Amino acid sequence: HIFLTRNGHTFFFPVYDDSGNPLGVQQIVELIRREVLPKSNERNNDPINLVSAAGRDQWADVYKRVEETNSKYTEAYKDALFILCLDKTVEPKPGQDREDALMHQVNKHKLHFSV
C-alpha cells in the first residue's frame, strides 16, 4: 500500500489487486480521484498523523506512545511503499526562494518530513 496525505488528511490504499498484481497508473489515479480528492478538499486544521508534530523530539515521543497503543497503525506507516503528499504548490513571495517558501508552509502546518 501507499500512504497519501492531502490538506491534513491521511489515506492508505493498495497498489496491488486481490491477485497480487500491481495496479496500473490509471487505476491508481482513479483511486485518488474517487477516494482521496472528494474527502480532502477542505484543510483538516487538526491533522493527526505520524508525519506531523510540533518538533522532532516531541514527534518521537508521540510516535512511541502511538506504537504502544496502536501498533497496527504504525505498522501501516512502516509498511507503506512510499508517502505521497498532494498539497497545493507553494509559491515563493518576491525575493524568497522556493525552498524557504516550502519550509514556511511546512512549519505552518506542523509537517516534518524525514528522508
Beta strands, then each sheet from edge to edge (+ up, - down):
strand 1: 2-6
strand 2: 9-13
strand 3: 83-85
sheet 1: 2+ 1- 3-
end
